Amino acid sequence: MGNASLSFSVIIEWENAKLSELARTRRMLSALGEQILGLDPEKWQRPEIVILYDPAAIDPKVIRDAVAQAMGAAPPASALKVLPAENMRYYELKNHGARQTGADVLVFLDSDVVPEPGWLAALLDGITQPGVDVIGGNTYIAPESLYSRAFALFWFFPLRSAGSEAIPSEHFFANNVAFKKEVFDRHHFPCHRKFRGQCTDLAGTLRANHYGIFLHPAARVDHPPPNGIYHFIIRALCAGHDLVVTAAEHQRETGLKAAWRRFIRQVRAARERIRLHRQEVELGSAAGFAAQGIAIAYYGLVFVGECITRARPDFISRRFPI
């Protein structure tokens, strides 16, 4: 990338906002607006904000009102694209958003995460470094309650990092990542039957093609745990669905015995992670047992999701989309 100021777009799916709380999305927008205003104008042009939404479920006025209330003058109306995207899922929305902009850099941010101060500058500074084609940030769950502490420990996101320097990485999360546009144009998120995990697949493709993937631990965003009982249940069932699809893709066993073995491994891994790291999230020993109970309930539902998908492959994808 040259010495002239660079352009970038922030691509936001409004899909997760349907399951999270709108107040949380407003916090995301407010943080994004503040950080856009704090960028060096000699390095970065004012960005486009591209927001994708399902017109069958969302009134675009709700989105525009939320942006106006949370961001004020950032971005100007001319730089805001609120685009309907009918019958598209999470990763399809991101791919569609990327096609709507010609910016030098694409920043993918989810509608249910809240960036910490310095998040945007860390990603943008990182993506301009030599050898960096993709740079992800540290997505974590803030330990604010027993429930969120449990998910911070046993779920797939790492704990909040104290690091400040970009390091090579083998993966990234799609909710907090920046790409060089030319790279994403050649290799976008794959579209297949899984609800989640396409970022892992894309990272594998990028590694195989010798692109530089990095992690910047100072680009931190707070991700919520599943919001309520309904979201808890469907997130777990969909995870079970994805395990069956992934096992079939890699020609691994997909029967009940395999599903049960995965359940046992997941529970043991959760118990060990809670034991080793509970003090980092200020979780006492008694609360640690409660956190294990939450993990067992979650992975029990994942097991149920596997069983349902094995018996009726399309049931969860039709009834419980996330």
C-alpha positions, 0 to 999 in steps of 0.5 A: 500500500502506498503513501497516499491516504487509504480508503476503507469500509466497515461492513456490518451485518444486522443479523446478530442484532436480531438476537442481541439487544439493540442497546448493545448495537448502539454501543457498537455504533457509538464506539465505531463513530468515536474511533473513526473520528480519532483516525489520522486523516493523512493516513485514512479517508473517512470510511463507508459504513455498509450495513446489510439487513434482512428486509423481511425482518428489519425495518431500515428506519430502525437501522438509520435511526440507530446510526444517527443516534449513536454516531451523529456526524460519523459517518456522513449520510453520503458514506452510509449504505443500508442495503437489503439482502434477502434470504442471505445468512451470516457469511453471505451477508459479509460477502455481499457487503464486500462486493458493494465497496471498492475501498482498499481495506475491508473491516468486518464488524458484527452488530453485537460486539462492542469495540474497546478504545483503540480497536480500529486503529490497531486493525488499520495500523496492522493491515498496512504492515509488510506481509500482512494480508489479513489481521484479526482482533481479540474477540472475548466475552466480558466476565460480568456475571456467572453466566458470562464468566462461564461462557468466557471460560468454556466457549470458543472465544479466548479470554481477553488478551493483554497483548499489544503487538501483532503476531502471526496467526493461523485463524481469525474470527469473522466478527473482528477482522480486516482484509486487504480488498484485493485478497478478499476479492480472490478468497471470500467466505465459502458458502455451504451448509454450516451456520458457523466456521467458514472463517476457519475454512477461509483461513485454511485456504489463505494459509494454503495460498501463502497469505499473511494472517496476523492477530492484533491482541489490542484490537479487542471487542466484547462479544455477548454470550447467548442472549437468553434461553432461546438463543442458548438452545438454538446456538447449541443445536446449530453447533451440533448441526455443524459438527455433523456437517463438518464430520461428513465433509472430512469423511469422519464418523457421524454416528451416535457413538462419535457424537457421544465421544465429542460430547465427553471431550467437550465437557472434559475440555470445558472443565479443565479450562474452567479449573485453570482459568477461573481466577482470571475471570474472578470466578470462585470455586463454588461458582466454578461448579455452576459454570461447569453445569452451564457447560454441560447443559450447553454441550448436552444440547450440542449433542442433541443437535447432532442427533437431530441432524443425523436423523433429519439433516435439514430440520435445524437449518430450516427451523433454527437459523442463526 
